[in-house]
Amino acid sequence: MKKHNFYAGPSILSEFTIKNTAAAVENFADMGLSILEVSHRSKEFVAVMDEARALIKELLDLPAGYEVVFLGGGASMQFCMVPYNLLSKKAAYLDTGTWASKAIKEAKLFGEVDVVASSKDKNYTYIPKGYTVPEDVDYFHITTNNTIYGTEIREDLDVKARLVADMSSDIFSRPIDASKYDLIYAGAQKNLAPAGVTLVIVRTDALGHVDRPIPTMLNYKTHIEKDSMFNTPPVLPIYSALQTLKWYKAQGGIAAMEKKDKENAAILYDEIDRNKLFRGTVVPEDRSIMNVCFVMNDEYKELEGEFNTFAASKGIVGIKGHRSVGGFRASLYNAMPKSSVEVLIDAMKEFEKQH
């Protein structure tokens, strides 16, 4: 039976990415070697790295003065790398979920942190509005999409401070005005590649303004100057990332991804709102198009386990909600086909009829 993969991450990848990566595991670039065993400094892999960087710049329309690096450590490593490199005295953070709060915790090790607003009071079911970002901070940090709670900031904010964004779970899902950001980072395992590589996009003139010594591996300048080759990079995930980037371009670019993602999310949210068994957990205006979170209505709570089993019988996997929210979470990343979303919707309708 075909599986319909709604896991939040590591998550669905395009067939193009999977097939090309699998082929490279057997024979990379006609070298007679696996991608798993080639030197990262071979001309064949350096070409992969160069093409991946160029495609990211093209797809996101990055202006001059920005560099793209591939790092290890996941987005969680960026929680400390960002303040290590950018925080001199004070930074501002928006607290919109678990990952934002983890980033805040790390930043407090390096300087003063002003949490300008938080939605923790309502279990992160909305994006705070009407807050003020102080102009005297070294940067303002946001988490654009919250995989656990299902909220999303789908606009490029206008702030006078340097803007830093964790885009781990919604990068490449909409065109962005990159000039508004000084640093963007994203773990790859949602919309780019298998886990193991982290994408960082940084405006170079944002660097070099802190007085503290920075360990070599945690200094963005190190990785910019060495073209992400200061140490051995995660070769396989970077190769997979290149395949995904090629697939995005072939599909029509990031605007085409956004159109498809919005359509997938719209039909699923429509069913959640219509179906008597279910309800959404997020205020409608802040609903994520990447992570659709919903629960059973109170009078049907006892059916939650039964629906999970029923969905599994239809080949639907990965819809169990995070333990801090409960219920269900359908992650609709860029590689998600509409046909899989329709299978989930049909299952919800059929389950409703049964009950």
C-alpha positions in Angstrom: 0.0 0.0 0.0 1.2 3.5 -0.9 2.1 5.5 2.3 1.0 9.1 2.7 3.8 10.7 4.7 2.7 13.5 7.1 5.7 13.3 9.5 6.9 16.7 10.8 10.5 16.0 10.2 12.5 14.2 9.0 9.7 14.3 6.4 8.6 13.8 2.9 11.0 14.4 0.0 10.3 14.5 -3.7 10.7 11.2 -5.6 13.2 13.1 -7.8 15.4 13.7 -4.7 15.1 10.2 -3.4 15.8 8.5 -6.7 18.8 10.6 -7.6 20.2 10.3 -4.1 19.8 6.5 -4.2 21.5 6.4 -7.6 24.4 8.5 -6.2 24.8 6.2 -3.3 25.6 3.5 -5.8 27.6 5.5 -8.3 28.2 9.2 -7.9 29.0 11.4 -10.9 30.1 8.3 -12.9 33.1 8.0 -10.6 32.6 4.3 -9.9 32.3 5.4 -6.2 29.4 6.0 -3.8 28.6 9.5 -2.7 29.1 8.0 0.8 32.8 7.4 0.1 34.1 10.3 -2.0 36.3 13.1 -0.8 34.4 16.3 0.0 37.3 18.0 -1.8 37.0 16.1 -5.0 36.2 18.3 -8.0 32.9 16.3 -8.4 31.6 17.1 -4.9 32.9 20.7 -5.0 30.7 21.1 -8.1 27.7 19.9 -6.1 28.4 22.4 -3.3 28.9 25.3 -5.8 25.7 24.4 -7.7 23.6 24.1 -4.5 24.8 27.5 -3.3 24.1 29.1 -6.7 20.6 27.6 -6.8 19.7 28.8 -3.3 20.8 32.4 -4.3 18.7 32.1 -7.5 15.5 30.6 -6.0 15.5 33.0 -3.1 16.6 35.9 -5.2 19.4 36.8 -2.7 20.9 40.3 -3.3 24.7 40.9 -3.4 26.4 40.8 0.0 24.8 37.6 1.2 26.6 34.2 1.6 25.2 30.7 1.8 26.9 28.1 4.1 26.1 24.5 4.9 26.8 23.6 8.6 26.3 20.7 11.0 24.6 20.7 14.4 21.0 21.3 13.2 19.1 24.5 13.8 19.6 24.0 17.5 23.3 24.8 17.0 22.2 28.1 15.5 20.5 29.0 18.8 24.0 29.6 20.2 25.9 30.5 17.0 23.6 33.5 16.3 24.2 35.3 19.6 27.9 34.2 19.6 28.4 36.1 16.4 25.8 38.9 16.6 25.0 39.7 20.3 27.1 42.4 21.9 24.8 43.7 24.6 21.1 43.1 24.0 18.9 41.1 21.6 15.1 41.0 21.1 13.2 37.7 20.6 9.6 36.8 19.8 8.5 33.8 21.8 6.1 31.8 19.6 6.8 28.2 20.6 9.1 25.6 21.8 12.0 26.3 19.4 11.8 30.0 20.0 11.9 29.5 23.7 14.9 27.2 23.3 16.7 29.9 21.2 15.9 32.5 23.9 17.4 30.3 26.6 20.7 30.0 24.7 20.9 33.7 23.8 20.7 34.6 27.5 24.1 33.0 27.9 25.6 35.8 25.8 23.9 39.0 26.8 20.6 40.6 27.7 17.5 39.3 26.0 14.3 41.3 25.6 11.3 39.0 24.9 9.2 41.6 23.2 6.1 39.4 23.1 5.0 35.8 23.8 2.0 33.6 23.0 2.8 31.1 25.7 -0.3 32.3 27.7 -2.6 30.5 25.3 -0.3 27.5 24.6 1.2 29.2 21.5 -2.0 29.1 19.5 -1.5 32.6 18.0 1.2 34.9 16.8 1.6 38.0 19.0 0.6 41.3 17.5 1.2 45.0 18.4 4.6 44.6 20.0 7.5 47.0 19.7 11.0 46.0 18.8 13.6 48.3 20.5 15.9 50.0 18.0 18.9 49.7 20.3 19.1 45.8 20.1 21.8 44.0 18.2 19.1 41.9 16.4 15.5 40.7 16.5 15.0 36.9 16.3 11.8 35.3 15.0 10.8 31.7 14.4 8.7 31.9 11.2 6.9 28.6 11.5 6.1 26.5 14.6 6.0 22.9 13.8 4.6 21.8 17.2 1.8 24.3 17.5 0.9 25.1 13.9 1.3 28.8 13.7 3.2 30.7 11.0 4.5 34.2 10.2 3.9 34.5 6.5 5.3 38.0 5.9 8.7 39.7 5.9 8.6 42.0 9.0 9.6 45.6 8.8 11.9 46.3 11.7 14.8 48.7 12.2 16.9 46.2 14.0 18.8 43.4 12.3 16.3 40.6 11.6 17.3 37.0 12.2 14.9 34.2 11.3 14.7 30.5 12.0 13.0 29.3 8.9 13.6 25.6 9.5 10.1 24.4 8.6 8.9 26.9 6.0 11.9 27.9 4.0 11.3 27.6 0.2 7.5 27.7 0.9 7.1 31.3 -0.2 9.1 34.0 -1.9 10.8 36.2 0.6 12.4 39.7 0.5 15.8 38.6 1.6 17.0 42.1 1.9 14.9 42.5 5.1 16.9 39.7 6.9 20.5 39.8 8.1 20.6 36.0 8.9 18.3 33.1 8.0 18.9 29.6 9.2 17.1 26.3 8.6 17.5 22.7 9.5 17.2 20.8 6.2 14.9 18.0 7.3 11.6 19.6 6.4 11.9 21.2 3.0 15.3 20.5 1.7 17.1 17.3 2.5 17.6 14.4 5.0 18.6 15.5 8.5 22.3 16.3 9.0 22.9 19.7 7.3 21.8 23.2 8.3 21.4 26.0 5.8 22.6 29.4 6.9 22.2 32.6 4.8 24.0 35.6 6.2 24.5 39.2 5.3 28.3 39.5 5.5 28.3 43.0 6.9 26.3 41.8 9.9 29.4 40.0 11.1 32.5 41.2 12.9 30.7 43.6 15.4 31.2 41.6 18.6 34.3 41.9 20.9 34.3 38.4 22.3 36.6 35.7 20.8 34.6 33.2 18.9 35.6 29.5 18.7 36.7 28.8 15.1 34.0 26.3 14.4 31.3 28.6 15.7 32.4 31.6 13.7 30.4 32.2 10.5 33.4 33.9 8.9 35.3 30.6 9.1 32.7 28.8 7.0 32.2 31.6 4.6 35.9 31.9 3.9 36.3 28.2 3.5 33.2 27.7 1.3 31.6 25.4 3.9 34.7 23.2 3.7 36.6 24.1 6.9 35.8 20.7 8.2 34.2 17.8 6.4 30.6 18.8 5.6 27.6 16.4 5.6 28.2 15.2 2.0 25.1 13.1 1.5 22.5 15.6 2.8 24.1 18.4 0.7 23.8 16.2 -2.4 20.2 15.5 -1.6 19.6 19.2 -1.0 20.9 19.9 -4.5 18.4 17.5 -6.0 15.5 19.2 -4.1 16.7 22.6 -5.3 16.8 21.3 -8.9 13.3 19.9 -8.4 12.0 23.3 -7.1 13.4 25.0 -10.1 11.8 22.5 -12.5 8.4 22.9 -10.7 8.4 26.6 -11.4 10.3 27.9 -8.5 9.3 29.1 -5.0 6.1 30.9 -6.2 4.9 27.6 -7.6 5.6 25.9 -4.3 3.7 28.5 -2.4 0.6 28.2 -4.7 0.6 24.4 -4.2 1.2 24.6 -0.5 -1.6 27.1 0.0 -4.1 24.9 -2.0 -3.2 21.8 0.1 -3.6 23.6 3.4 -6.8 25.3 2.3 -8.6 22.1 1.5 -7.5 20.4 4.7 -8.5 23.4 6.9 -11.8 23.5 5.1 -12.5 19.9 6.1 -11.4 20.4 9.7 -13.8 23.4 9.9 -16.6 21.4 8.3 -16.2 18.1 10.0 -18.2 17.6 13.3 -15.5 15.4 14.8 -12.6 17.8 14.5 -11.5 21.4 15.3 -8.4 23.4 14.6 -6.1 24.5 17.5 -4.8 27.8 16.1 -6.6 31.1 15.5 -7.5 31.1 11.8 -5.4 34.2 10.8 -2.2 32.6 12.1 -2.6 29.0 10.8 0.5 27.4 9.3 0.3 26.1 5.8 3.2 23.7 6.7 1.9 22.1 9.9 -1.8 21.7 10.2 -2.7 21.0 13.9 -6.1 19.8 14.9 -7.9 17.8 17.7 -11.0 15.9 18.2 -13.9 18.0 19.5 -14.4 17.5 23.2 -17.4 15.1 22.9 -15.4 12.8 20.6 -12.1 12.8 22.5 -12.4 9.1 23.1 -12.2 8.4 19.4 -8.7 9.9 19.0 -6.8 6.5 19.1 -9.4 4.9 16.9 -8.9 7.6 14.2 -5.2 7.1 14.3 -5.7 3.4 13.7 -8.2 4.1 11.0 -5.9 6.5 9.2 -3.1 4.0 9.4 -5.3 1.5 7.6 -5.5 4.0 4.7 -1.7 4.2 4.5 -1.6 7.6 6.3 1.5 7.9 8.6 2.9 10.6 10.8 -0.3 12.5 11.8 -0.1 12.0 15.6 0.2 15.4 17.2 3.1 16.5 19.4 2.7 15.4 23.0 2.4 19.1 24.2 -0.6 19.6 21.9 -2.1 16.2 21.4 -4.5 15.4 18.7 -3.2 15.4 15.1 -0.7 17.2 13.0 -0.5 16.9 9.2 2.7 18.4 7.9 2.3 19.6 4.3 5.8 20.3 3.2 6.7 21.2 -0.4 7.0 17.6 -1.6 3.5 16.7 -0.4 1.2 15.8 -3.3 -2.4 17.0 -3.3 -3.5 13.3 -3.7 -2.1 12.4 -0.3 -4.0 15.4 1.3 -7.1 14.2 -0.4 -6.7 10.7 1.0 -6.5 12.2 4.5 -9.6 14.3 3.9 -11.5 11.3 2.6 -10.5 9.3 5.7 -11.8 12.1 7.9 -15.1 12.2 6.0 -15.5 8.4 6.2 -14.7 8.3 9.9 -17.3 11.0 10.5 -20.0 9.0 8.7 -19.1 6.0 10.9 -19.6 8.0 14.1 
